[in-house]
């Protein structure tokens, strides 16, 4: 619970729009979505979080000034190929800031 004027901050939320594409990558690579590592990131294998829907819910329960910020996450444990793809997406976002190319987002909202 937050008192009036308090802030909510979420971070490293997997972007639903990105994961629509990423899920295809996992299927093509035949990644076992039930492995221990995958279970730790369960929300990613279920399509990520929809930032627009989350913002709508926050407004509905009384938050105001909900700000979504998209970003491309860096993960040192990724394979070389996955890192290369993320770097390409990062370059694309500099020219075309389309939310599909951002792997993660964070939200700051005020009650």
C-alpha positions as CSV (number, residue, x, y, z in Angstrom):
1,X,0.0,0.0,0.0
2,X,1.1,3.5,-0.7
3,X,0.0,6.7,0.9
4,X,-1.2,9.5,-1.3
5,X,1.8,11.0,-3.1
6,X,3.8,7.8,-2.9
7,X,5.6,6.3,-5.9
8,X,5.5,2.8,-7.4
9,X,8.6,1.6,-9.3
10,X,8.8,-1.6,-11.2
11,X,11.9,-2.6,-13.1
12,X,13.2,-5.2,-15.5
13,X,9.7,-6.2,-16.6
14,X,9.8,-8.4,-19.8
15,X,8.1,-6.5,-22.6
16,X,5.0,-8.3,-24.0
17,X,5.5,-6.7,-27.5
18,X,9.1,-7.9,-27.7
19,X,8.3,-11.4,-26.4
20,X,5.8,-12.0,-29.2
21,X,8.9,-12.1,-31.4
22,X,11.2,-13.7,-28.8
23,X,8.9,-16.6,-28.2
24,X,9.2,-17.5,-31.9
25,X,13.0,-17.5,-31.4
26,X,12.7,-19.9,-28.5
27,X,10.4,-22.2,-30.5
28,X,12.9,-22.2,-33.4
29,X,15.8,-23.0,-31.1
30,X,13.6,-25.7,-29.3
31,X,14.4,-24.2,-25.9
32,X,13.0,-26.2,-23.0
33,X,10.6,-23.7,-21.4
34,X,10.3,-26.1,-18.4
35,X,14.0,-26.1,-17.5
36,X,15.1,-24.6,-14.1
37,X,16.4,-21.4,-15.7
38,X,13.2,-21.0,-17.6
39,X,11.0,-21.5,-14.6
40,X,12.9,-18.7,-12.8
41,X,11.9,-16.4,-15.7
42,X,8.4,-18.0,-16.1
43,X,6.8,-14.7,-17.0
44,X,9.1,-14.3,-20.0
45,X,7.9,-17.7,-21.4
46,X,4.3,-16.7,-21.0
47,X,4.7,-13.7,-23.2
48,X,6.0,-11.0,-20.9
49,X,4.0,-8.3,-19.3
50,X,1.8,-5.9,-21.3
51,X,3.0,-2.4,-20.3
52,X,-0.1,-0.7,-21.7
53,X,-2.5,-3.1,-19.8
54,X,-0.4,-2.6,-16.6
55,X,-0.6,1.2,-16.9
56,X,-4.3,1.0,-17.5
57,X,-4.7,-1.1,-14.3
58,X,-2.6,1.4,-12.3
59,X,-4.8,4.3,-13.5
60,X,-7.9,2.3,-12.6
61,X,-6.7,1.7,-9.0
62,X,-5.9,5.4,-8.4
63,X,-2.4,6.0,-9.7
64,X,-1.6,9.1,-11.7
65,X,1.3,10.1,-13.8
66,X,2.1,6.6,-14.9
67,X,5.3,6.6,-17.0
68,X,6.5,3.6,-19.0
69,X,10.1,3.6,-20.1
70,X,11.3,1.0,-22.6
71,X,14.9,-0.4,-22.7
72,X,17.0,-3.1,-24.2
73,X,18.4,-5.3,-21.4
74,X,22.0,-6.4,-21.3
75,X,22.6,-9.9,-19.9
76,X,26.2,-11.2,-19.8
77,X,24.9,-14.8,-19.7
78,X,23.3,-14.7,-23.1
79,X,24.8,-16.5,-26.1
80,X,26.8,-14.6,-28.6
81,X,24.0,-14.8,-31.1
82,X,21.4,-13.5,-28.6
83,X,23.7,-10.6,-27.6
84,X,24.2,-9.7,-31.3
85,X,20.4,-9.7,-31.8
86,X,19.9,-7.4,-28.8
87,X,22.6,-5.1,-30.0
88,X,20.9,-4.9,-33.4
89,X,17.6,-4.1,-31.7
90,X,19.3,-1.5,-29.6
91,X,20.6,0.2,-32.8
92,X,17.1,0.0,-34.4
93,X,15.5,1.7,-31.4
94,X,17.8,4.7,-32.0
95,X,16.2,5.2,-35.4
96,X,12.7,3.6,-34.9
97,X,11.6,3.8,-31.3
98,X,9.0,1.1,-31.7
99,X,8.2,-0.7,-28.4
100,X,8.5,-4.1,-30.1
101,X,12.3,-3.8,-30.2
102,X,12.7,-3.2,-26.5
103,X,13.2,-6.3,-24.4
104,X,12.2,-4.8,-21.1
105,X,10.5,-1.8,-19.5
106,X,10.1,-0.1,-16.2
107,X,7.2,1.9,-14.7
108,X,7.2,4.9,-12.3
109,X,3.7,5.8,-11.1
110,X,2.5,8.2,-8.4
111,X,-0.4,7.5,-6.2
